[in-house]
Amino acid sequence: METKQRRIVSMQAILKADNKERKHRFRIWKSHPLVTYFVLAYAITWLFLGLVALHSHGLIPLPSSLISPLTFVGSIGPLLAALLLTATTTGKGGMRAFLRQWFIWRVSPRWYLVVLFAPAMVTLIVMACKSLLGGASFDLAHPSVVEELSLPSGINPWFLIIPVFLVGSLLGGPFGEEPGWRGYALPKLQERYSALGSSLILGVLWTVWHLPFFFIPGTSQSTTPFFIFALGTIANSILMTWVYNHTRGSVLLAILFHNALNITDLYFPLSLWLNWQGVVAQCLLALVVVITTGPKHLSRRPKNT
């Protein structure tokens, strides 16, 4: 009987210590949410994609059945980190507020036009200018998506653009990243810094987060110079903030914009968003946004906090 009581007391002491440690950890998470967020997002992504990268170079053996799950979990690290932190530090009310951003769709129609069509329109303009100046011509009848997705011959890839867009929005990088970068990190950054400063900080961290992709064959990053990718990502971060602050903090619009950029890479043969011409266009667009809206808010309305 006495031994049983000792065991009960011992278990209670262990549970009490565990509870105290958990509360201490959550207290640190609450007091340093941004640092904790980026550490978690990086840890999840770099762990899972790091395994895939090591396997792809023959450094560690992995079953082929694990590659897709590891890649998927790694690619949604920003989303998982945001969900974990929100759930553990803000409770149900904070989680509802966080999720509410995902469904902000009542915005001016012009913003849907901007996020859905601006990347393709700018790319077409740059491609046309390059062709007129004697550069490589382009053939829109054979977009690069055919090779990227290994589509069978005889299928017109333009008929698949809507399904490809929907799948990319729901299962691709945009959904796994934007709720974290724009939905969680950006509002907290803008509490401390200007919209431009927040965009630059987030752009750098967003760029570095992609590092494992550069070591995985078949990804767009694996064939893109890091400097080009970094400039384009930082410019896109400014454009994303511009959209986010004009749409009352809509994560939905951020997801659509991110995916429109990805679809542009898939459908246009010169992949202009991943070489110097595309980066120059992105940087010029970002500069125009900063000049016309101001660095403080990147918006004609107060920034979302």
C-alpha positions in Angstrom: 0.0 0.0 0.0 2.8 2.3 1.0 4.7 1.5 -2.3 1.5 2.3 -4.3 1.2 5.7 -2.6 4.8 6.5 -3.3 4.2 5.7 -7.0 1.2 8.0 -7.0 3.1 10.8 -5.4 6.0 10.3 -7.8 3.7 10.4 -10.8 2.0 13.6 -9.5 5.5 15.2 -9.1 6.4 14.2 -12.6 3.2 15.6 -14.1 3.5 18.8 -12.1 7.1 19.2 -13.4 6.0 18.5 -16.9 3.2 21.0 -16.6 5.5 23.6 -15.2 8.0 23.1 -18.1 5.2 23.3 -20.6 3.9 26.6 -19.2 7.5 27.9 -19.2 7.9 27.0 -22.9 4.6 28.5 -23.9 5.6 31.7 -21.9 8.7 31.9 -24.0 6.7 31.4 -27.2 4.3 34.2 -26.2 7.0 36.6 -25.3 9.0 36.0 -28.5 6.3 34.9 -31.1 8.2 36.0 -34.2 11.5 34.4 -33.3 9.7 31.3 -32.3 7.7 31.2 -35.5 10.6 31.5 -37.8 12.6 28.9 -35.8 9.7 26.4 -36.0 9.0 27.1 -39.7 12.6 26.6 -40.6 13.0 23.6 -38.4 10.0 21.8 -39.9 11.0 22.6 -43.5 14.7 22.1 -43.3 14.3 18.8 -41.4 11.9 17.1 -43.9 13.3 18.7 -47.0 16.8 18.2 -45.8 16.2 14.4 -45.7 14.8 14.6 -49.2 17.9 16.6 -50.4 20.3 14.2 -48.8 18.5 11.2 -50.3 18.4 12.8 -53.8 22.2 13.1 -53.7 22.7 9.5 -52.5 23.8 10.4 -49.0 21.1 8.6 -47.1 18.7 5.8 -48.2 15.0 6.4 -48.0 12.0 4.4 -49.3 10.6 6.0 -52.5 7.2 5.9 -50.8 8.4 8.5 -48.2 9.7 11.1 -50.7 6.3 12.7 -51.5 5.1 12.8 -47.9 8.4 14.3 -46.7 8.3 16.9 -49.4 4.7 17.8 -48.7 5.2 18.2 -45.0 8.4 20.2 -45.5 6.8 22.5 -48.0 4.0 23.5 -45.5 6.4 24.3 -42.6 5.2 27.9 -42.4 1.6 26.9 -42.2 2.2 24.2 -39.5 4.3 26.6 -37.4 1.6 29.3 -37.6 -1.1 26.8 -36.6 0.9 25.4 -33.7 1.9 28.8 -32.3 -1.6 30.3 -32.7 -3.2 27.3 -31.0 -0.8 27.1 -28.1 -0.5 30.8 -27.3 -3.7 32.5 -28.2 -6.5 30.0 -27.6 -9.7 29.5 -29.5 -10.3 33.3 -30.0 -6.8 33.8 -31.5 -7.3 30.7 -33.7 -10.6 32.0 -35.0 -9.1 35.4 -35.8 -6.2 33.7 -37.5 -8.4 31.5 -39.6 -10.8 34.4 -40.4 -8.1 35.9 -42.6 -8.2 32.9 -44.9 -11.8 33.7 -45.9 -11.6 37.4 -46.5 -13.0 37.5 -50.0 -15.2 40.6 -50.1 -12.6 42.9 -51.6 -12.7 45.2 -54.7 -12.9 43.1 -57.9 -9.8 45.0 -59.2 -7.7 43.2 -56.6 -8.8 39.8 -58.0 -7.7 41.1 -61.5 -4.4 42.2 -60.1 -3.5 39.0 -58.3 -4.7 36.7 -61.0 -3.5 38.4 -64.1 -0.8 40.9 -63.3 2.1 38.3 -63.3 1.1 36.9 -66.7 0.5 40.3 -68.2 3.9 41.7 -67.0 5.6 38.5 -68.3 4.0 38.8 -71.7 5.1 42.5 -72.0 8.7 41.6 -71.0 8.7 38.6 -73.4 7.4 40.8 -76.2 10.1 43.4 -75.6 12.8 40.8 -75.5 11.5 39.4 -78.8 11.4 42.8 -80.5 15.0 43.5 -79.4 16.2 40.4 -81.1 16.0 38.0 -78.2 14.6 34.5 -78.1 11.1 34.2 -79.6 8.4 32.5 -77.6 5.7 29.9 -78.5 2.6 30.1 -76.3 1.2 27.0 -78.1 3.8 24.9 -76.2 4.0 26.2 -72.6 6.6 24.8 -70.3 3.9 23.2 -68.2 4.0 20.3 -70.7 7.5 19.3 -69.6 7.1 20.3 -65.9 4.0 18.1 -65.4 4.9 15.4 -68.0 1.6 15.9 -69.8 0.9 13.3 -72.5 1.0 14.5 -76.1 -2.3 15.6 -77.6 -3.6 17.4 -74.5 -3.9 21.1 -74.8 -2.3 22.4 -71.6 -4.3 25.7 -71.8 -7.5 23.7 -71.2 -6.0 22.5 -67.9 -5.0 25.9 -66.5 -8.0 26.2 -64.2 -7.5 22.7 -62.6 -3.8 23.3 -62.4 -4.4 26.6 -60.7 -6.9 25.2 -58.2 -4.6 22.2 -57.3 -1.7 24.6 -56.9 -3.6 26.9 -54.6 -4.9 24.1 -52.4 -2.0 21.6 -52.4 1.0 23.6 -53.5 3.3 26.1 -51.9 0.9 29.0 -51.7 -1.4 27.3 -49.2 1.5 25.9 -47.3 3.3 29.2 -47.0 1.0 32.3 -47.2 -1.1 31.6 -44.0 2.3 31.7 -42.2 4.2 34.4 -44.0 1.4 36.8 -44.6 -1.2 35.6 -42.1 1.0 35.2 -39.1 4.4 36.8 -39.5 3.5 40.0 -41.5 1.0 41.5 -39.1 3.4 41.0 -36.2 6.3 42.5 -38.2 4.1 45.5 -39.1 3.4 46.1 -35.4 7.1 47.0 -35.0 8.3 48.2 -38.4 7.0 50.0 -41.5 5.3 48.0 -44.2 8.4 48.3 -46.4 10.7 47.3 -43.5 8.5 44.4 -42.7 8.5 43.3 -46.3 12.2 43.4 -46.6 12.8 41.4 -43.4 10.2 38.9 -44.4 11.5 38.7 -48.0 15.0 37.8 -46.7 13.7 35.2 -44.3 11.4 33.9 -47.0 14.3 33.5 -49.4 16.6 31.7 -46.9 13.7 29.4 -46.0 13.8 28.1 -49.6 17.5 26.9 -49.3 16.7 23.1 -49.2 14.8 23.4 -52.5 18.1 24.4 -54.2 19.5 21.0 -53.4 16.6 19.0 -54.6 16.7 18.1 -58.3 13.6 19.0 -60.3 12.6 22.1 -58.3 12.6 25.5 -60.0 15.2 26.7 -57.4 17.7 23.9 -58.3 18.2 25.6 -61.7 17.9 29.2 -60.6 20.9 31.4 -59.5 20.4 32.2 -55.8 21.0 35.9 -56.3 18.3 36.1 -58.9 15.9 34.1 -56.8 16.6 36.3 -53.7 16.0 39.6 -55.5 12.7 38.3 -57.0 11.5 36.9 -53.7 12.2 40.2 -51.8 10.4 42.2 -54.6 7.5 39.8 -54.4 7.4 40.2 -50.6 6.8 44.0 -51.2 4.1 43.3 -53.7 2.5 40.7 -51.4 2.4 43.3 -48.5 0.9 45.8 -51.0 -1.9 43.4 -51.8 -2.4 42.3 -48.2 -2.7 45.8 -46.8 -5.1 46.8 -49.6 -7.4 43.8 -49.0 -8.0 44.1 -45.2 -5.4 41.4 -44.6 -6.8 38.7 -46.9 -4.7 35.6 -46.8 -6.9 34.2 -49.6 -5.7 37.0 -52.0 -2.1 36.3 -51.0 -2.5 32.6 -51.8 -4.0 33.5 -55.2 -1.3 36.0 -56.0 1.5 33.5 -55.0 -0.1 30.8 -57.1 -0.5 33.1 -60.1 3.3 33.7 -59.9 3.8 29.9 -59.9 1.4 29.3 -62.7 3.2 32.0 -64.8 6.4 30.0 -64.3 4.7 26.9 -65.5 3.0 28.3 -68.6 5.5 30.6 -70.1 8.5 29.0 -71.8 11.1 31.5 -70.9 10.3 31.3 -67.1 10.9 35.1 -66.9 10.2 35.3 -63.2 13.2 33.1 -62.6 15.8 35.0 -64.7 17.2 38.5 -64.7 14.5 40.0 -67.1 11.7 38.9 -64.8 13.6 40.0 -61.7 14.1 43.5 -63.2 10.4 43.7 -63.9 9.5 42.6 -60.4 11.9 45.1 -58.8 10.5 47.9 -61.0 7.0 47.0 -60.0 8.0 46.9 -56.3 9.7 50.3 -56.7 6.6 51.8 -58.3 4.5 50.5 -55.4 6.8 52.0 -52.8 6.8 55.4 -54.6 3.1 55.6 -55.2 1.9 54.3 -51.8 4.7 55.2 -49.4 7.0 53.0 -47.4 5.1 53.3 -44.2 1.9 51.5 -45.2 2.4 50.4 -48.9 -1.3 51.2 -49.0 -3.6 54.1 -49.3 -5.3 52.9 -46.2 -3.7 52.2 -42.8 -1.8 48.9 -42.7 -3.5 45.8 -41.2 -2.2 45.0 -37.7 
